Each structure stands twice: as structure tokens, then as C-alpha cells.
Amino acid sequence: MMPTRLLMMLFTILSLVNGGSPWWKIHEGIPLIFSLTLFFVELFVLAVVLYLAGLIVVGRRRALLTDAFLISFLGTVLSTLFWLFIPYNLIALVLFILVWLLLIKRLYETGWLGAIAVAILAMIIYIAIVILLAFFFGVLNVIIQLLPSSALFSLGAFLFGC
């Protein structure tokens, strides 16, 4: 019962965003806005993770937040281009890894081992954050499922103004 009500709320919200027309006729600009928003959120999260890993490995003097943003922006753009335009996935993967390590090496002014250490630590920090968020939202999902459906609907009406 509750998933059906949540889907109805979602479709109602999508219909309101779309000016009252059905949800399957969503304006074409919304996927572009969603993609850009996702790109900038991922860019910010990746920059913070790289900055924390850089602070631990290379120190405060060489790990700057601006360098972390530059690494995450250039690495994301270049690796996306590799995945799009190189037909062989193995070659694209090797270039992907080399570009990220080269960016970390140059901008954090460290050697290859330091760049590898920053990359591995950044992956560990990122995975830890993802696990914590999954645990939080999993617990939140269980709490929402335990609420009576009328309380959930009134909460949705309060939050979304439906």
C-alpha cells in the first residue's frame, strides 16, 4: 500500500513540475538540469574526498582545496571523454587511471607512490561515506515503513505541499 501511495505522490509532483500535464510528458530540459546537478554534486563530493586524502598523505601545504577541485573537474571530464570516444574499454580504463594519477601527481606535487596513496585513500574514504549514507538511508527507510500510511501521507503533504 505504501509504495503505491509514494508512487502516486511522485507522479503528482512530476505532474505539478510539468505544468499539470502527465508525468510521461516531462519537459525535455529537466533531464539536462538533473544531469548538470548530478555532475556538480559529484564534483563537489569528489573534491572534498580528494582534499581529505591529500591532507592525510601529502600534508596541508601541498593539498589545497582548489587543486582538489581542479583534479576532480579535469579527471571527470577527461575520463568521460575517454569512455565516450575510445572503443576499447581496457585502453580507456588504463588512460583513465593514468590521467587521474598524473593529475594528482602534478597538482599535489608528489611522486607516483604518493599519487597512488592519495588515490587509494580517496577510494577508501569515498566507500566509507557511501556505506554510512546507505546505512543512514536504510535505517530511514525502515522508520518510514514503520510509520502508518496516514502519517506518511500527511508528512508528504507537509513537505511537498500536496
C-alpha positions as CSV (number, residue, x, y, z in Angstrom):
1,M,0.0,0.0,0.0
2,M,2.7,2.4,0.9
3,P,4.8,2.1,-2.2
4,T,1.7,2.8,-4.3
5,R,1.0,5.9,-2.3
6,L,4.6,7.1,-2.7
7,L,4.5,6.5,-6.4
8,M,1.3,8.4,-6.6
9,M,2.9,11.3,-4.7
10,L,5.9,11.2,-7.0
11,F,3.8,11.2,-10.2
12,T,1.7,14.1,-8.7
13,I,4.9,16.1,-8.0
14,L,6.2,15.3,-11.5
15,S,2.9,16.4,-13.0
16,L,3.0,19.7,-11.0
17,V,6.5,20.4,-12.1
18,N,5.4,19.7,-15.7
19,G,2.6,22.3,-15.5
20,G,-0.2,19.8,-14.9
21,S,0.4,17.6,-18.0
22,P,1.0,13.8,-17.5
23,W,4.3,12.7,-16.0
24,W,5.5,10.9,-19.1
25,K,5.5,14.3,-21.0
26,I,8.1,15.9,-18.8
27,H,9.8,18.9,-20.4
28,E,13.0,17.9,-22.2
29,G,15.1,20.3,-20.2
30,I,14.6,18.6,-16.9
31,P,16.9,15.6,-17.7
32,L,19.6,18.1,-18.7
33,I,19.1,20.0,-15.4
34,F,19.2,16.8,-13.4
35,S,22.4,15.7,-15.2
36,L,24.1,19.0,-14.6
37,T,23.1,19.0,-10.9
38,L,24.4,15.4,-10.5
39,F,27.7,16.4,-12.2
40,F,28.2,19.3,-9.8
41,V,27.3,17.4,-6.7
42,E,29.6,14.6,-7.7
43,L,32.3,17.1,-8.5
44,F,32.0,18.7,-5.1
45,V,31.9,15.4,-3.2
46,L,34.9,14.1,-5.2
47,A,36.8,17.3,-4.5
48,V,36.2,17.1,-0.7
49,V,37.3,13.4,-0.7
50,L,40.4,14.2,-2.7
51,Y,41.2,17.1,-0.4
52,L,40.9,14.9,2.7
53,A,43.0,12.2,1.2
54,G,45.6,14.8,0.1
55,L,45.7,16.3,3.6
56,I,46.5,12.9,5.1
57,V,49.1,11.8,2.5
58,V,50.9,14.9,1.3
59,G,50.1,17.4,4.1
60,R,48.4,20.7,4.4
61,R,50.9,22.7,2.5
62,R,50.6,20.9,-0.8
63,A,47.0,19.7,-0.7
64,L,44.8,22.7,-1.5
65,L,41.0,22.6,-2.0
66,T,41.4,24.4,-5.3
67,D,43.8,21.8,-6.5
68,A,41.3,19.1,-5.4
69,F,38.5,20.8,-7.4
70,L,40.8,21.1,-10.4
71,I,41.8,17.4,-10.2
72,S,38.2,16.3,-9.8
73,F,37.0,18.5,-12.7
74,L,39.7,17.6,-15.2
75,G,39.7,14.0,-14.2
76,T,36.0,13.7,-14.6
77,V,35.9,15.5,-17.9
78,L,38.9,13.6,-19.4
79,S,37.8,10.2,-18.2
80,T,34.3,10.8,-19.6
81,L,35.8,11.7,-22.9
82,F,38.0,8.5,-22.8
83,W,34.9,6.3,-22.1
84,L,32.9,8.0,-24.9
85,F,35.5,8.1,-27.7
86,I,37.8,5.1,-27.2
87,P,36.1,1.9,-28.4
88,Y,38.2,-0.4,-26.3
89,N,37.3,-0.4,-22.7
90,L,40.6,-1.7,-21.4
91,I,42.6,1.1,-23.2
92,A,40.1,3.6,-21.8
93,L,40.5,2.2,-18.3
94,V,44.3,2.4,-18.4
95,L,44.2,6.0,-19.7
96,F,41.5,6.8,-17.1
97,I,43.8,5.6,-14.3
98,L,46.9,7.2,-15.7
99,V,45.2,10.6,-16.1
100,W,43.9,10.6,-12.5
101,L,47.3,9.6,-11.1
102,L,49.1,12.2,-13.3
103,L,46.7,14.9,-12.2
104,I,47.2,14.0,-8.5
105,K,51.0,13.8,-9.0
106,R,51.3,17.2,-10.7
107,L,48.8,19.2,-8.7
108,Y,49.7,17.8,-5.3
109,E,53.4,17.9,-6.2
110,T,54.2,14.4,-5.1
111,G,55.7,11.3,-6.7
112,W,54.0,8.3,-8.2
113,L,53.7,6.4,-5.0
114,G,52.2,9.5,-3.2
115,A,49.7,9.8,-6.0
116,I,48.8,6.1,-5.7
117,A,48.4,6.5,-2.0
118,V,46.2,9.6,-2.4
119,A,44.0,7.7,-4.9
120,I,43.7,4.6,-2.7
121,L,42.9,6.6,0.4
122,A,40.4,8.7,-1.6
123,M,38.6,5.5,-2.7
124,I,38.6,4.2,0.9
125,I,37.1,7.5,2.2
126,Y,34.5,7.5,-0.6
127,I,33.5,3.9,0.1
128,A,33.2,4.7,3.8
129,I,31.0,7.7,3.1
130,V,28.8,5.6,0.8
131,I,28.4,2.9,3.3
132,L,27.5,5.4,6.1
133,L,24.9,7.0,3.8
134,A,23.5,3.7,2.7
135,F,23.2,2.7,6.4
136,F,21.5,6.0,7.3
137,F,19.0,5.9,4.4
138,G,18.4,2.2,5.0
139,V,17.5,2.9,8.6
140,L,15.5,5.9,7.5
141,N,13.6,3.6,5.0
142,V,12.8,1.2,7.8
143,I,11.5,4.0,10.0
144,I,9.3,5.3,7.2
145,Q,7.9,1.8,6.6
146,L,7.0,1.5,10.3
147,L,5.0,4.8,10.2
148,P,1.3,4.4,9.5
149,S,0.4,5.3,5.9
150,S,-1.8,8.3,7.0
151,A,1.2,9.8,8.9
152,L,3.4,9.3,5.9
153,F,0.9,10.9,3.6
154,S,0.5,13.9,6.0
155,L,4.3,14.2,6.2
156,G,4.5,14.2,2.4
157,A,1.7,16.8,2.2
158,F,3.6,18.9,4.8
159,L,6.9,18.6,3.0
160,F,5.7,18.9,-0.6
161,G,2.6,21.0,-0.2
162,C,0.3,18.4,-1.9
